[in-house]
């Protein structure tokens, strides 16, 4: 069996995580998330030109006569995606009419997609997504506390649940921080698919954390070593399994990111970042925090 001294170097791992989380919080406060139409409301239009695709500058010039705001034009391999704040049908037809005036549209113009979401619906979706995440975290705390109810020494069962939640916040904050940077510099938006990806990351991460915690629970009654050494042994016993699982998962996700459609790239990217962070936190954050808490309790009692 491998014998990595994970717990011995816990200050290094926790310091690295602290820097990443602090940077993520800083970027979130500085730039925030670039919310998409699902949360802000507005319209999304995708058009395909039969001939040569016009430039973004040409489309912007043609749309200058249309009364729309916050226009974002995103070229893809075979289409142009337009996003703007207004969501009424009159504006939709005005934009479509302006596009048809482009010289490149004379060979043919096809509107392949149009979506409109009102601002009130966007705010409702954002509120529901927030409360859904809170509910998931509460259920995870209850579940972990119940699953480890027979573990009372040297760390109480409910503390396993709290540490699992800390690890989950670590994964979510880092994922959101990366998307704050990508949204600011590359215009990548956060939509309902991002929320689904975050919830998926929560489930994946807590599963990986519980695998390590469960091995610690099994080893505690029969271990003759200290709590820190028992936790380190448990990490090493599950290390290969955790790494193999995350590598195979990430290989599949990277393939989807490279060869999948544009509509799911943000979703897959969020999964990649979150699952990688979740694999790290399960080994290098959650278990070391168990030992830190146990050491703090011991010094407090002494």
C-alpha positions, 0 to 999 in steps of 0.5 A: 500500500502507498504511504503518502504523508498527507496529514503530516503536510496538512498545513501545506494543503490547507494553506493552498486551499485557503489561498484558492478560496480567498482568491475566488471570493476576491474575484467574486466580489470584484467582478461577480458572475456573468449571469446569462439570460436564464437569470437576467432575462432577455433574448437569445437568437441564433442565425445561420447564413447560407453564404459567407458569415458576416463579421461581428463589426458588420452586425453591430453596425446594422443593429445600431439602428435597432432599439436594443441594449446590452447586445452580445454577438458570439460567432460559432463555427457555422452560426452567429448567436446574439443576446440582448436585453429586450424580450418582446416580439416586436424587437425580435422581428426588428433584429431579424429584419436588420440581419436580413439587410446584411449583404451576406444574408442575400444568399439565405438567412435561417433563424435556428433558435430564439429564446426569450425570458422575462426579467421576473422569471430570471429573478425567480430562477436565481432565487430558486437556485439559491434555496435549492443549493441551501436545501442540498447542503442541509440534507447532506449535513443530516445524512452524514451526521446520521451515517456517522452517528456511532462515531463519537470519539475522538470526533463527534459524528455531527462534525464529520457532516460540518467538515464535509460541508466545509469541503463542499463550500471549498469546491463551489467557491473555487468553481464560482471563482474560476467562472467569475474570471472567465466571465470577466475576460471571456464573457462566459455566462452562468445559466441554469445548466451551471446550477445543475453542474454545481449540484452535480459537483456537490453530490460527487464531492460529498460521495468522495469525502464519505468514502474516506470518512467511512474508511476512517470510521472502520479503522478507528475501533481496531487501530492502535495508532493515533487519530492522525495516523489512522486518518492518514492510513485511511486516506492511503487505503482509498487514494488509488480508488479516488484518483482512478475515479476522478481521472476516468471521469475527467477524461470523459468530460474533457472529450465532451468539452472538446467534441461536444456542442457549444450549448453544453460547454459551460456545463461541462467546464463547471463539472471539470473544475468542480470535480477536480476540486472535489477530488482534491478537497476529499483527500487534502482538505476534509480529512486534514480538517478532521485532525485539526479539529481533534487536535484543537479539542485535545488542547482545549481539554488539556 
